[in-house]
Amino acid sequence: MNPSSTGLMSDPTISNGNGDSAIALATKLHPTTYWTSSSNNTAKNYFAPAPVTSRGQPVRLSTDPKGEKIVYACGRTIVMRSLSEPEKAWEYTGHTTTATVARFSPSGYYVASGDVTGKVRIWDAINDEHILKSEFQPLSNRVADIAWDMESKRIMAVGDGKNNFGHVFTFDTGNSVGTVMAHSRVINACAMRQRRPFRAVTCSDDTKCVFYHGAPYKYANSFHDHTGFVQDVKYAPSDEYFVSVGADRRIFLYDGTSGELVRQVAAGDTEGAHTGSILAVAWSPDSRYIVTSSSDRTCKFWDIGEDRLVSTTVIGDGSKSPEHQQVGNVWAGEHIVSLSLSGALNYLQMDSAAPVRVVAGHQRTITAAALTQTQTLYTASYDGQLCTWDFSGRLPLGIATPASGSLGGVRVEDAAVSGELVALGLLDGQLRFAEASTVAAAGAVGLGAAPRSLVFDTAGTAVIAVLQDDTVVVVRNGQVTRVEFSDDVSKAPRVVAVNATTSLVAVGFEDCSVRLYTLSGAALTPTGVCIAEHNREITALAFSADGALLASGDTGGKIIVSRPESGDIVTTRWGAHTARIYKIDWAPDAAHAASASLDGHVIVWSVDTPSSRIIVRNAHLGGVSTVHFLDNDTVVSTGADAGVKVWGFTYE
């Protein structure tokens, strides 16, 4: 779930990221960390999401001229990350709709990125602010690919539209410098020759490749060699040739200047050919080899000079799962990367039959998270993917480990933790358990309805769940028992929390109240304490570690702190959010609490000075779903942008 806020902000001093002050976590966890100062004087460590993919649709990956960074789209975010150190990443969040493609300019100073509405934004790739240079709308629908000319002055954008499927324009003024024509269906890819004479080529679902002379770019001729969708086209770094690949599983080589067909690559090698659609192709820096990525779950290396297959890399250890289908690739220096449908970035070597490294991550909104006692963060996303992140120093910081076992692609609604055991409440009404980065194959429990909120009891032997059918159940030893309220509660329960010190159970209700209970068997007995200061539905509850304080949040963004034993109000001044509170977490010393909200902000609150707060504005694009304190000074958050971020604070 998610965050928002307005209000006064304290003026904290921030460490330099070298192990000082609040950011000491950086060196405690792992010697290699990447802290950057943000506008609100906090510091963040950004662990990037994976590229968003769609079955049967190619995904465009791009690298900078030095071959050091890769750039791709994930939701509304454009992600840049280091190829040699993929845990090092940056983000651009200027798009207001789903981004589809991003390309570095040959100069390396700019990135052009497109979205589903046909807009192209050109922005600075060097400075942390990523200042927008210009924005244009060359298409009326999805931008599928973008290409730059050798001077970094002209851009070709192609994809889908009502009146045209592509356009060529100047990057600064948007003036037209060419016409993309002769296609009758969506254009999948484009490429521009990086030396004179200027040339360009496009490929489409209409089975054609179209060749252009420029500048200005004008139609020269069409090629009808493919018999299926043409998925990708690429010029060699030498610009002597370009190649096209498609759903017909064939590869064609053309002269880069005249556009004449040279040959079909390895036409006589029927045994080595792909058995599925080829969705992407990339050239080696010396223009001698190409690598192709296919839906048959393989990547193949081809020697263009000798016209032969060199080697084949199998993704997924021979698994037939669709998640291992390959939908994109890039070749930058010594780094060869192919993209799986699952979002995994597979690092390849020509002489290796399997990937030498796999970098995973989330592709969709992170909907739930739980932090274990040994500081392993479990994160679950909208598409049912479960990953773990190690913050104890046992593994490299910032690298996701996909959990073993499967959740069947079902969304996780909430998660709870007891020691190292994690309970996962799924949308299909199943309660699953995970431990040691593994989802238990057995022990799933049917709750009867999807859960809204989960929590372990004090002993860690039972799970209390608030369900979407407005009931509360206790799961103990695989048995589900409906909880009976002994008081007269007319409104539906929404969220539950347990005091680890006193075993009190707090339940937040639709009628804006928070009531305290003791749990005995399957009965909740009221203590007589009721917090009624909220005027919106309760959505978040959290006890402090010492059990002395209870924080409750509602759909209006207001948080109230009270004493659970007596019901006395500590403060009602935590009201800087402007939308639903999703999660609240307390620092170990109970001096501060952090909140996650739909408004996109993370706010750290002070108990001693309620009017003082540290606001991390727009922490996650689309909303913040969870927050957890790693120590008294460090918070890890997740959000709708599928990313994981670590924030360090110092308090005055």
matplotlib code that plots the C-alpha trace (Angstrom):
import matplotlib.pyplot as plt

x = [0.0, 1.2, 2.1, 1.6, 2.4, 2.7, 4.0, 7.0, 10.3, 13.1, 16.5, 18.6, 22.3, 23.1, 26.2, 28.5, 27.9, 31.4, 30.3, 29.6, 26.5, 23.2, 24.7, 27.1, 24.8, 26.4, 29.8, 28.4, 26.3, 28.7, 31.9, 30.4, 27.4, 26.1, 24.6, 23.5, 22.2, 18.5, 16.6, 15.2, 18.6, 18.3, 20.5, 19.3, 20.4, 18.4, 17.9, 16.4, 13.5, 13.7, 12.5, 8.8, 8.1, 5.2, 5.0, 5.8, 6.8, 10.4, 11.9, 14.6, 17.7, 20.3, 23.8, 25.8, 28.7, 31.2, 29.4, 29.2, 25.5, 22.3, 18.9, 15.4, 11.8, 9.9, 6.4, 6.7, 10.3, 13.4, 16.2, 19.9, 22.2, 25.8, 26.6, 29.6, 27.9, 24.2, 23.4, 24.4, 21.4, 19.7, 16.2, 14.3, 10.7, 9.5, 7.0, 3.4, 2.3, 3.9, 7.3, 8.2, 11.7, 14.8, 18.0, 21.3, 22.4, 25.8, 27.3, 26.2, 24.8, 21.1, 18.6, 15.4, 12.6, 9.1, 5.8, 2.5, 0.8, 3.4, 5.4, 9.2, 11.1, 14.8, 16.6, 20.1, 21.8, 24.8, 23.6, 21.6, 18.7, 18.1, 16.8, 14.3, 15.7, 12.5, 9.3, 7.5, 4.6, 5.6, 3.1, -0.5, 0.1, 2.8, 6.5, 8.2, 11.7, 13.9, 17.2, 19.7, 21.8, 25.6, 25.5, 23.0, 20.8, 18.1, 15.8, 13.7, 10.7, 8.6, 5.7, 1.9, -0.3, -3.4, -1.9, 1.7, 3.9, 7.0, 8.6, 12.1, 12.7, 15.4, 16.0, 15.9, 13.3, 11.2, 11.4, 10.6, 13.7, 12.2, 9.2, 8.6, 6.4, 5.5, 4.5, 0.9, 1.2, 3.0, 6.7, 8.7, 12.2, 14.4, 18.2, 20.2, 23.6, 26.3, 28.3, 27.8, 26.0, 23.1, 20.8, 18.0, 16.0, 12.7, 10.9, 7.3, 4.5, 3.7, 6.7, 8.7, 11.9, 12.0, 15.2, 15.7, 18.2, 18.9, 19.1, 16.3, 15.2, 13.2, 11.9, 14.4, 13.0, 11.3, 12.5, 10.1, 12.5, 10.8, 7.6, 6.5, 6.6, 10.0, 10.9, 14.3, 16.9, 20.4, 23.3, 26.8, 29.1, 31.2, 28.0, 29.0, 26.0, 22.7, 20.7, 17.0, 15.4, 11.8, 9.0, 9.9, 13.1, 15.4, 18.2, 19.0, 22.1, 22.0, 24.5, 24.6, 24.9, 22.8, 20.4, 20.9, 20.4, 23.7, 22.3, 20.3, 22.7, 23.5, 20.6, 21.8, 22.1, 18.7, 19.8, 21.4, 18.5, 16.2, 12.9, 11.0, 10.5, 13.7, 12.9, 16.2, 19.6, 22.9, 26.3, 29.7, 31.8, 34.1, 31.1, 32.2, 29.5, 25.8, 23.8, 20.1, 17.6, 14.5, 11.3, 12.8, 14.7, 18.1, 20.6, 22.8, 26.1, 26.7, 29.9, 28.9, 32.2, 32.2, 28.4, 28.0, 26.6, 29.3, 27.5, 24.2, 23.4, 20.4, 18.4, 16.7, 18.6, 16.4, 13.1, 10.1, 8.6, 7.6, 9.5, 12.8, 11.8, 14.2, 12.8, 15.7, 19.4, 22.4, 26.2, 28.4, 32.1, 32.7, 29.1, 26.5, 23.1, 19.9, 16.5, 14.1, 10.3, 10.6, 12.7, 16.0, 19.1, 21.2, 24.9, 26.3, 29.7, 30.2, 32.0, 29.5, 26.4, 24.6, 24.5, 27.5, 25.3, 21.6, 20.4, 16.7, 14.2, 10.6, 8.7, 5.5, 4.3, 5.7, 2.5, 4.0, 7.2, 8.5, 11.9, 13.2, 15.2, 18.5, 17.6, 16.5, 13.8, 11.2, 9.4, 6.4, 5.0, 1.7, 2.6, 3.3, 7.1, 8.9, 12.4, 14.8, 17.3, 20.1, 20.9, 23.1, 26.3, 26.2, 25.4, 26.2, 24.0, 21.4, 21.1, 17.7, 17.6, 14.4, 12.8, 12.8, 9.4, 6.4, 3.4, 1.7, 1.7, -0.8, -0.6, 0.5, -1.9, 0.1, 3.0, 3.9, 7.1, 8.1, 11.9, 12.9, 9.4, 7.4, 3.6, 2.3, -1.4, -2.4, -5.3, -6.7, -7.2, -4.2, -1.8, 1.7, 4.9, 8.5, 11.8, 15.5, 14.4, 12.2, 8.5, 7.3, 5.8, 3.6, 1.6, -0.6, -3.8, -7.0, -8.4, -11.7, -11.1, -8.2, -6.6, -6.4, -3.9, -1.7, 0.2, 1.8, 0.8, 3.4, 4.6, 4.9, 2.8, -0.4, -1.3, -4.2, -5.7, -8.3, -10.1, -11.8, -15.1, -15.0, -14.1, -11.1, -9.5, -6.7, -4.5, -2.9, -1.3, -2.9, -6.4, -8.4, -10.8, -13.1, -12.6, -15.6, -15.7, -17.2, -18.1, -20.8, -18.9, -21.1, -18.5, -16.1, -12.5, -9.7, -6.3, -4.7, -1.5, -0.1, 1.9, 4.9, 5.4, 2.0, 0.1, -2.5, -4.3, -5.3, -7.9, -8.7, -12.3, -14.2, -16.0, -12.7, -12.1, -9.2, -10.1, -7.8, -8.3, -6.7, -6.7, -7.8, -8.1, -10.4, -12.0, -11.1, -11.9, -12.1, -9.9, -12.2, -9.7, -11.0, -9.2, -11.9, -10.0, -9.8, -12.5, -11.5, -11.3, -8.3, -5.7, -2.5, -1.5, 1.9, 3.1, 6.5, 9.1, 8.7, 4.9, 4.4, 3.0, 0.5, 0.5, -2.7, -3.1, -6.2, -7.4, -7.1, -3.3, -3.6, -1.6, -2.4, -0.1, -1.7, -0.8, -2.5, -2.8, -4.8, -5.9, -4.3, -3.4, 0.3, -0.1, -2.6, -0.1, 1.3, -0.9, 1.4, 0.3, -2.4, -3.6, -4.1, -1.5, -0.4, 2.2, 3.8, 7.0, 8.8, 12.5, 14.0, 14.4, 10.7, 11.8, 10.8, 8.3, 8.2, 5.1, 4.3, 1.5, -0.3, 0.9, 4.4, 6.2, 8.1, 7.9, 9.9, 8.2, 9.5, 7.6, 9.3, 8.7, 5.6, 5.7, 9.2, 9.4, 11.6, 9.8, 11.2, 9.0, 8.1, 10.1, 8.4, 6.6, 2.9, 3.0, 5.0, 3.8, 5.9, 8.6, 10.9, 13.6, 16.9, 18.2, 17.4, 18.7, 18.0, 14.7, 14.1, 11.0, 9.2, 6.6, 4.5, 7.7, 8.9, 12.0, 13.6, 15.2, 17.3, 17.2, 19.6, 18.8, 20.3, 18.2, 18.8]
y = [0.0, 3.7, 7.4, 11.3, 14.5, 18.2, 20.1, 21.5, 19.7, 19.6, 20.5, 17.4, 17.2, 14.4, 12.2, 12.1, 8.4, 7.3, 5.6, 8.7, 9.5, 8.0, 6.5, 4.3, 1.5, 1.7, 0.5, -1.8, -3.7, -3.9, -2.1, -1.0, 1.3, 4.2, 7.0, 10.2, 13.3, 14.1, 17.3, 16.9, 16.4, 12.7, 10.2, 7.2, 3.9, 2.9, -0.8, -0.8, -2.7, -5.0, -4.0, -4.5, -7.1, -8.5, -12.0, -11.9, -8.2, -7.1, -4.9, -2.3, -2.0, 0.7, 1.5, 4.7, 5.2, 4.0, 0.7, 1.3, 1.8, 0.3, 2.1, 0.7, 1.4, 0.1, 1.6, 5.3, 5.1, 5.1, 3.1, 3.6, 1.1, 0.1, -3.0, -4.0, -3.2, -3.6, -2.7, 0.8, 2.6, 5.9, 6.8, 9.3, 9.9, 12.6, 10.5, 10.8, 7.6, 4.2, 4.5, 2.1, 2.7, 4.8, 5.4, 7.2, 9.7, 8.9, 11.8, 10.3, 13.6, 12.9, 10.2, 10.1, 8.1, 7.4, 6.4, 4.7, 8.1, 8.7, 11.4, 11.5, 13.3, 14.3, 14.8, 15.2, 11.9, 13.4, 15.4, 14.0, 16.3, 14.9, 18.2, 18.0, 19.4, 19.1, 17.1, 16.3, 14.1, 12.5, 9.7, 9.3, 5.9, 3.7, 4.5, 1.2, 2.3, 5.4, 6.0, 8.9, 10.0, 10.3, 14.0, 13.5, 16.1, 14.0, 11.4, 8.8, 7.6, 4.7, 2.7, 2.9, 5.8, 6.8, 8.9, 7.6, 5.0, 7.1, 10.5, 12.0, 15.3, 17.5, 16.9, 20.5, 22.2, 19.3, 20.4, 17.6, 16.2, 13.2, 11.1, 7.5, 5.8, 2.7, 0.6, -0.5, -1.8, -0.9, -0.4, -2.5, -1.1, 1.4, 2.1, 5.0, 4.8, 6.5, 8.0, 9.6, 9.0, 9.1, 6.1, 4.6, 1.4, 0.4, -2.9, -3.7, -6.2, -5.9, -8.2, -5.4, -3.5, 0.0, 1.8, 5.6, 8.1, 11.3, 13.8, 14.8, 11.2, 10.0, 6.6, 4.7, 1.1, -1.7, -5.3, -8.2, -11.0, -11.9, -14.0, -13.0, -10.0, -8.3, -7.7, -6.0, -4.3, -3.2, -1.4, -2.8, -0.5, -0.3, 0.7, -1.6, -3.9, -4.0, -7.1, -7.9, -10.7, -11.8, -14.2, -16.3, -17.3, -16.0, -13.5, -11.3, -9.3, -6.1, -3.6, -0.6, 2.0, 0.6, -1.5, -4.4, -7.9, -9.7, -13.0, -14.9, -15.6, -19.3, -20.2, -23.8, -24.5, -25.9, -27.7, -24.6, -22.2, -20.8, -22.7, -19.7, -16.1, -14.0, -10.8, -9.0, -8.8, -7.0, -6.6, -7.2, -4.0, -5.3, -5.9, -9.5, -11.3, -10.9, -12.3, -13.2, -13.6, -15.8, -17.0, -20.5, -19.6, -19.5, -16.9, -17.7, -16.2, -16.0, -15.3, -12.9, -13.2, -17.0, -17.2, -19.8, -20.4, -20.1, -21.1, -21.3, -20.2, -21.9, -19.8, -21.4, -24.7, -26.2, -25.2, -24.8, -22.1, -19.0, -16.8, -17.8, -16.6, -14.0, -10.6, -8.2, -7.9, -5.5, -5.9, -3.3, -3.9, -7.0, -7.1, -9.2, -9.0, -10.8, -10.0, -12.8, -12.4, -12.6, -9.4, -11.1, -9.7, -12.6, -11.9, -14.0, -15.2, -16.6, -19.7, -20.4, -22.6, -20.9, -17.3, -16.4, -14.0, -13.3, -10.0, -10.2, -7.8, -6.8, -5.6, -4.6, -2.7, -4.1, -4.9, -6.4, -6.7, -8.2, -7.7, -10.7, -10.7, -11.2, -8.2, -10.1, -8.2, -10.2, -8.2, -9.4, -7.8, -7.5, -10.3, -12.8, -12.6, -13.0, -11.7, -11.3, -8.6, -9.1, -6.2, -8.1, -8.2, -11.9, -11.1, -8.0, -5.1, -4.2, -7.6, -9.3, -13.1, -14.6, -16.9, -20.6, -22.1, -20.5, -18.4, -19.3, -15.7, -14.7, -11.2, -11.0, -8.8, -8.6, -10.2, -10.8, -12.0, -13.9, -14.4, -15.8, -17.2, -15.1, -15.5, -14.4, -13.7, -14.2, -12.7, -16.2, -16.6, -18.9, -18.4, -19.4, -19.5, -18.8, -19.2, -19.0, -17.4, -20.4, -20.7, -23.8, -26.3, -27.7, -26.1, -23.7, -22.8, -21.7, -18.7, -18.6, -15.0, -12.8, -11.1, -7.4, -7.6, -10.3, -10.5, -13.2, -13.6, -12.9, -16.5, -16.8, -19.9, -18.4, -15.9, -13.5, -12.3, -9.7, -10.9, -9.0, -10.6, -8.5, -11.4, -12.1, -15.6, -17.3, -19.9, -22.3, -25.6, -25.4, -24.9, -21.8, -20.6, -17.6, -15.1, -14.0, -10.5, -10.5, -6.8, -5.3, -4.3, -3.3, -2.1, -4.2, -4.8, -3.5, -4.0, -5.8, -5.5, -7.4, -5.9, -8.2, -7.2, -7.4, -9.6, -6.9, -7.1, -3.8, -3.9, -0.9, -0.6, 0.9, 3.1, 5.0, 3.4, 1.4, -1.1, -3.1, -6.8, -9.8, -13.0, -16.2, -19.2, -17.9, -15.1, -11.4, -10.0, -6.2, -4.3, -1.4, 0.9, 2.5, 5.3, 7.3, 10.4, 9.4, 10.6, 8.2, 4.4, 2.9, 1.4, 1.0, 0.0, -0.5, -1.0, 0.3, -2.3, -1.7, -1.9, 1.4, 3.2, 2.5, 4.4, 4.3, 5.7, 6.3, 6.8, 10.6, 10.5, 11.2, 9.3, 9.3, 8.0, 6.6, 4.5, 1.1, 0.2, 3.4, 4.8, 8.1, 10.2, 11.1, 13.2, 13.9, 16.1, 13.6, 14.8, 15.8, 13.0, 13.8, 10.3, 6.8, 5.5, 2.1, 1.1, 2.4, 1.2, 2.1, 2.7, 0.2, 2.9, 4.0, 7.6, 7.8, 6.2, 6.1, 6.0, 4.9, 6.5, 6.7, 10.2, 8.9, 10.3, 8.7, 10.6, 10.1, 11.4, 12.3, 11.4, 14.0, 16.9, 15.9, 19.0, 18.1, 15.6, 14.6, 14.3, 12.3, 13.8, 11.6, 8.7, 6.3, 7.2, 6.1, 5.6, 4.0, 0.6, -0.4, 1.0, -0.7, 0.6, -1.2, 0.6, 3.8, 6.0, 4.0, 3.2, 0.9, 1.5, -0.1, 1.2, 1.2, 1.9, -1.7, -0.3, -0.7, 2.4, 2.9, 6.3, 7.5, 10.2, 12.2, 13.8, 17.2]
z = [0.0, -0.2, 1.1, 1.0, 2.9, 3.4, 6.4, 8.2, 7.8, 10.2, 9.0, 9.7, 9.0, 6.6, 6.6, 3.5, 2.8, 3.9, 7.0, 9.1, 11.2, 10.1, 7.0, 8.9, 7.8, 4.3, 5.4, 8.1, 5.6, 2.7, 1.6, -1.8, -1.5, -3.5, -1.6, -3.3, -1.6, -2.4, -2.3, 1.2, 2.7, 3.3, 1.6, -0.4, -1.7, -4.8, -5.6, -9.1, -10.4, -13.4, -16.9, -17.6, -20.2, -22.1, -23.7, -27.4, -27.4, -27.7, -25.1, -26.0, -24.0, -24.5, -23.3, -23.1, -25.5, -23.0, -22.5, -18.8, -18.1, -19.3, -19.5, -19.7, -18.7, -15.7, -15.3, -15.3, -14.3, -16.5, -14.8, -15.5, -13.8, -14.0, -16.1, -14.0, -10.7, -11.3, -7.7, -8.6, -10.2, -10.9, -11.9, -14.0, -13.0, -15.4, -17.3, -16.3, -18.1, -18.6, -20.3, -23.0, -24.3, -23.6, -25.6, -24.8, -27.4, -29.1, -27.1, -23.9, -22.6, -23.2, -23.0, -25.2, -23.7, -25.0, -23.4, -24.3, -25.3, -28.0, -26.2, -26.3, -23.6, -24.0, -20.7, -19.2, -18.4, -16.7, -13.7, -10.9, -11.5, -15.0, -16.3, -19.1, -22.4, -24.5, -25.0, -28.2, -29.3, -32.6, -32.3, -31.1, -29.5, -28.0, -28.8, -29.6, -30.4, -30.6, -32.6, -32.6, -35.5, -35.3, -34.4, -31.5, -33.2, -34.9, -33.4, -35.1, -33.0, -34.2, -32.9, -33.2, -34.3, -36.1, -38.9, -39.0, -37.4, -37.0, -37.3, -37.5, -35.7, -34.2, -30.5, -29.4, -31.6, -32.8, -36.4, -38.9, -40.7, -42.4, -43.1, -42.0, -44.4, -46.4, -43.4, -42.9, -39.3, -36.1, -36.4, -33.9, -34.3, -36.0, -36.5, -37.9, -39.5, -37.4, -40.2, -43.6, -45.9, -43.4, -43.6, -41.5, -41.5, -39.8, -39.3, -38.8, -38.1, -41.8, -42.5, -44.2, -43.6, -45.0, -46.0, -45.8, -47.2, -45.3, -44.0, -44.3, -44.3, -47.2, -48.4, -50.5, -50.8, -49.0, -48.3, -48.2, -47.2, -43.9, -43.8, -40.3, -38.0, -38.1, -34.5, -34.5, -36.8, -35.9, -37.6, -36.9, -35.1, -38.3, -40.2, -43.0, -42.5, -40.7, -39.7, -39.2, -37.2, -36.9, -35.9, -38.9, -37.0, -39.8, -39.8, -42.9, -43.5, -45.6, -46.9, -44.6, -47.4, -50.3, -48.3, -50.7, -49.3, -48.7, -47.5, -45.0, -42.1, -41.8, -44.1, -44.4, -40.7, -39.9, -36.8, -35.2, -36.0, -33.4, -32.8, -31.7, -32.7, -32.6, -30.6, -30.4, -32.0, -31.0, -32.6, -31.0, -30.7, -33.5, -35.8, -36.3, -34.3, -33.4, -30.6, -31.0, -28.2, -28.8, -27.3, -27.5, -24.3, -25.9, -27.1, -30.1, -31.2, -34.9, -36.8, -39.6, -41.5, -41.5, -41.8, -39.1, -35.6, -32.9, -29.7, -27.9, -24.4, -22.8, -20.2, -17.3, -17.2, -19.8, -18.1, -20.4, -18.3, -20.3, -17.8, -19.5, -22.9, -24.1, -25.2, -25.4, -25.5, -25.6, -26.3, -24.7, -24.5, -22.4, -21.2, -23.1, -21.5, -22.5, -20.9, -19.8, -19.8, -15.9, -16.0, -15.2, -16.8, -18.0, -18.4, -21.2, -22.5, -25.9, -24.6, -21.8, -22.3, -19.4, -18.1, -16.0, -13.8, -13.4, -12.0, -10.8, -9.4, -9.3, -12.4, -10.7, -7.6, -4.4, -2.4, 0.8, 2.7, 5.9, 7.7, 9.6, 12.8, 10.9, 8.6, 5.5, 3.7, 1.9, -0.8, -2.8, -5.9, -7.7, -10.0, -7.2, -7.4, -4.0, -3.5, -0.6, 0.1, 2.6, 4.9, 7.4, 5.3, 4.4, 0.7, -1.5, -0.7, -3.3, -5.1, -5.0, -4.5, -6.0, -3.5, -4.2, -4.7, -6.3, -5.3, -8.5, -9.8, -7.1, -5.6, -1.9, 0.0, 3.3, 5.1, 8.7, 10.4, 13.5, 13.8, 10.5, 9.5, 7.1, 6.6, 3.2, 2.7, -1.0, -3.0, -3.6, 0.1, 0.7, 3.6, 2.6, 4.6, 3.7, 5.5, 4.4, 1.0, 0.3, -0.1, 1.7, -0.7, 2.0, 4.8, 2.8, 4.6, 3.0, 4.9, 3.1, 1.8, 0.8, 3.8, 4.5, 7.3, 8.9, 12.2, 14.3, 17.9, 20.6, 20.8, 17.0, 16.9, 15.4, 12.7, 13.2, 9.9, 9.0, 5.9, 3.1, 4.0, 7.2, 9.5, 11.7, 11.9, 13.9, 12.1, 14.5, 13.5, 10.1, 11.5, 10.8, 13.5, 13.2, 16.0, 18.0, 19.4, 22.8, 22.6, 20.3, 17.2, 14.4, 11.9, 9.9, 11.0, 8.7, 10.3, 13.2, 15.3, 18.3, 21.2, 21.5, 25.1, 26.6, 24.1, 23.6, 20.2, 18.5, 15.8, 13.6, 12.3, 9.4, 11.9, 12.5, 16.0, 17.3, 20.0, 22.3, 23.1, 24.7, 22.7, 24.4, 22.1, 19.4, 21.4, 21.6, 24.9, 25.1, 27.6, 27.5, 25.7, 22.5, 20.5, 18.8, 17.7, 14.0, 11.6, 8.7, 8.3, 10.0, 7.6, 9.6, 13.2, 14.8, 18.4, 19.4, 20.3, 24.1, 23.7, 25.4, 22.3, 19.5, 16.2, 14.1, 10.6, 8.5, 4.9, 5.3, 6.1, 9.8, 12.4, 16.1, 18.9, 22.0, 25.1, 24.6, 28.2, 29.1, 25.8, 26.6, 23.6, 23.2, 20.0, 17.3, 15.4, 13.0, 10.1, 7.2, 4.8, 2.3, 1.4, 2.9, 5.3, 4.3, 6.9, 10.0, 11.6, 14.8, 15.4, 17.9, 20.5, 20.0, 19.7, 16.0, 13.7, 9.9, 7.7, 4.2, 2.3, -1.1, -1.5, -2.3, 0.7, 3.5, 6.8, 9.9, 13.0, 16.5, 19.7, 21.8, 19.3, 17.3, 15.2, 13.9, 11.0, 8.2, 4.9, 2.0, -0.7, -3.7, -2.3, -4.7, -7.8, -7.5, -3.7, -0.9, 0.1, 3.1, 5.5, 7.9, 10.3, 9.8, 12.9, 14.7, 11.9, 8.7, 6.9, 4.0, 1.8, -1.1, -3.5, -6.6, -8.7, -7.9, -6.3, -2.9, -1.3, 1.8, 3.6, 6.3, 8.8, 11.6, 14.2, 15.9]

ax = plt.figure().add_subplot(projection="3d")
ax.plot(x, y, z, "-o")
ax.set_aspect("equal")
plt.show()
